[in-house]
């Protein structure tokens, strides 16, 4: 990446940072849901682990780990897609697209914003989990870095596809930015193993990168081992998902240029 | 020899297969250092033309060379030296004027950006509200900010869509003076779409009259007035829009 590209990407990131600096409700909203989720699930797990049995304590760790790591996926996807929607809402896309900002630079800028938003959203929930329930997600060890990276990459892939739909259908598709991951969650084996699902549904679950991450998380928390096979699958599937999403995005971007939608994306 | 600011050949856009083209075989060569006007009624093809010149819209056929760069294959090289302003596209309204200018300063890779912003703030008299959110400004203030944004990279080619729409006469005159000054100082080419005939008469060296997606006439404002035997461009515009005979043909 050249210095010119880096500067254009920073321009896009600066635009969003300036927005957040000036809008405390947006910052509050970032942290609100992850913290709320952690409080609710924390009390549920505290109740389950009330008798201090080892099994219940491990189950509590699995649940809290699932909540935190799934929040990373969710916030990564929303951080990307909502940053794009901010441009739609402010009717600024016309200016962005007549600037020398390349599509891949825009995607990189949105991904950078997604990282920043995810950190701001999930860090308070992580600290809360440790302070209130004694659960430190970092206890997973260095493999946590791979888990987080794989989940964030999956979030970006979904967000790219959602952004492509917004390019195709305008702000009418914005509900997907908020809700699409909730539709994936039941098949992503966040709180239960893939084996719990009906046999015909298991191949669907195993095609989702997050399902392998959560299998890996359970292996680490319950058996104390690193499930390299699941990690490899997660990374490989992320590559496939990202490639597919990039293709959909570029195709829709081109179609938007053919239809003349870039100047007036809206409702 | 210096390449023209715009070389447009056979530019055509059909949105729906089989339908009448929105722009139909548009060709012109616009030199550097001049201001040209794009005139036409609603639906004449002005916005579609500007979108294709900016690379926002893929033509059905034909080509655009902007500052020597083919917009089909090399548009980002041209876009770095172009800019655009339209009252129908907003700047992020929660960001201050200065923050907005910084965003576009980065996007266009402006050297010595803070100095350039300070110059624009002084030139466009933005000082009193440079640190206020753009969404809190009046229409006139927003137009001045949009123009400052459009000049942030000192463009060699500036495209403007109705630059003085909804402005009071004083602010409109102020904007026109700023555009004249900019062109004279930098040698930039300016293409403006406008419904304000007095503005076009004052600013433009050449005018393209569009109707039904085609150039139905072109020339300097003085030449068009003589050709149609009219006293002002508004009457020429009405003659063309309503299909009246030209004075020379009578």
Interface residues (C-beta under 8 A of the other chain):
Chain A: X4 X7 X8 X10 X11 X12 X14 X15 X18 X19 X22 X23 X86 X90 X91 X92 X94 X95 X96 X97 X98 X99 X100 X101 X102 X254 X257 X258 X259 X260 X262 X263 X264
Chain B: X13 X15 X47 X48 X51 X54 X55 X56 X57 X58 X76 X79 X80 X82 X83 X84 X86 X88 X89 X90 X91 X92 X93 X94 X95 X96 X99 X102 X103 X104 X105 X106 X107 X108 X109 X133 X149
